[in-house]
Amino acid sequence: MKIVIIGSGNVAQVLTKAFLQAGHSITQMMARNLDVLVNFCEPLAIPYTNDFSQVDTSADVYIIAVSDGAIENVSTQLPIQDKLIVHTAGSVSEKVLQSKTNRSGVFYPLQSISKQVVEVPELSMLIHAAEENDLQLLLDLAKSISEKVSIANDEQRLQYHLAAVITNNFSNHLYAIAYEYCEKNKIDFGALIPMLKEQVNRLENQSPLLTQTGPAIRRDAATIQKHMSMLNDEEQKMYEWFTLSIQKKH
Amino acid sequence: MKIVIIGSGNVAQVLTKAFLQAGHSITQMMARNLDVLVNFCEPLAIPYTNDFSQVDTSADVYIIAVSDGAIENVSTQLPIQDKLIVHTAGSVSEKVLQSKTNRSGVFYPLQSISKQVVEVPELSMLIHAAEENDLQLLLDLAKSISEKVSIANDEQRLQYHLAAVITNNFSNHLYAIAYEYCEKNKIDFGALIPMLKEQVNRLENQSPLLTQTGPAIRRDAATIQKHMSMLNDEEQKMYEWFTLSIQKKH
């Protein structure tokens, strides 16, 4: 399969590495920033260009992994006709590609991909395509790099994205709050990690509704009181919201 | 080492299994509920009693793993003198044991241990003892079942416990909210799990302050708006708190 990647940011790089690890070759990488292209593509022997007019027009799929707001504009500049073009964004409609092509699609890795990501993480892939043959192609491509592939339309992808923000971004912020709290009190944040790993591992087999523990669900007012007295105003609001919300749900 | 476990609940059972796996033998298990004792102890060939007067008085350490409010009362009923007695609670002072003995201690597994826990999870151990020899004994015992052992006094253990509630209990509640949201919208919660695993794995090497991603930190008002419109009133409060708090911290 001939794959052209447009973009050179975190998502473009992680997908490219995942494709290479799965045995695909990348036909070409295209992006504005030539320095990044040189650094990333040369060690991996990937052809690259920063010129739209030099984009390989013979590929099977064009994967646009650029910032949300730039997707539409980039798609219209591609010097191709009647080719499958997909973007990789969680909360951007597939429709933005349809000013360029009817063969639109989405190839969205449901994963938190920041600059710090060096190794390719395990990916869940959410895919969609306007045409059935294209969907089959994306399905094969997604399965080659992921064990969890789901078909999701715009609305479903947005729902997944919201669920990802709540579970991943917000719990990461809870970790950050606890991290700073541990640093301030000179206790070891690392001591919490086995517990956090175990918690996530349990999600494979058990609903998180069944594994809730802690003072809120036990309605342990003495401990809740103690904890509240150890927090600042902003943190207290958060502690209170969670305590009430846990008690309401259980 | 001769170990007597008092209690037959989740923590008592998990610690007992961990000791057995580490090659210790359990001298005796003591609890009120004879049925639970029979079911748990007989397959493991652990001597047991539900009678305080039958407690083995020759052990090296007595581990009280009962509910927080019962610890002091249980300790005073033990028919022993001048022996090391520890409890296993996160937010109970070691001092509650000192009406019984000067050889008090704490042996606290920093882990979410609910009825659903069948296998022994990786444990972080927080330990303390009033006397130095006892601390050494607990240190050896803890290291035999855990790779992460820290010494923590009452205040520090309470701080760890608060950090555990924030990271583990509260993020579990976020998972529960997302789980119900996925069920309601018929999308697959399981698709989120690789991302959540990756997030926790990153904690081993990176501060969560460096790995924050998502619409809040990107100040992506359009996505935040979309997400808010997809949530109920109570969830909106939570979404708003996190968004503002993330933006404030970064």
Interface residues (C-beta under 8 A of the other chain):
Chain A: D68 S91 L110 Q111 S112 I113 S114 Q116 P121 E122 L123 S124 L126 K148 S150 A152 Q156 L158 Q159 Y160 H161 L162 A163 A164 V165 I166 T167 N168 N169 F170 S171 N172 H173 L174 Y175 A176 I177 A178 Y179 E180 Y181 C182 N185 I187 D188 F189 G190 A191 L192 I193 P194 M195 L196 K197 E198 Q199 V200 N201 R202 L203 E204 Q206 S207 P208 L209 L210 T211 Q212 T213 G214 P215 A216 I217 D220 A222 T223 K226 H227 M230 L231 E234 K237 M238 Y239 W241 F242 S245 I246 K248 K249
Chain B: D68 S91 L110 Q111 S112 I113 S114 Q116 P121 E122 L123 S124 L126 K148 S150 A152 Q156 L158 Q159 Y160 H161 L162 A163 A164 V165 I166 T167 N168 N169 F170 S171 N172 H173 L174 Y175 A176 I177 A178 Y179 E180 Y181 C182 N185 I187 D188 F189 G190 A191 L192 I193 P194 M195 L196 K197 E198 Q199 V200 N201 R202 L203 E204 Q206 S207 P208 L209 L210 T211 Q212 T213 G214 P215 A216 I217 D220 T223 K226 H227 M230 L231 E234 K237 M238 Y239 W241 F242 S245 I246 K248 K249
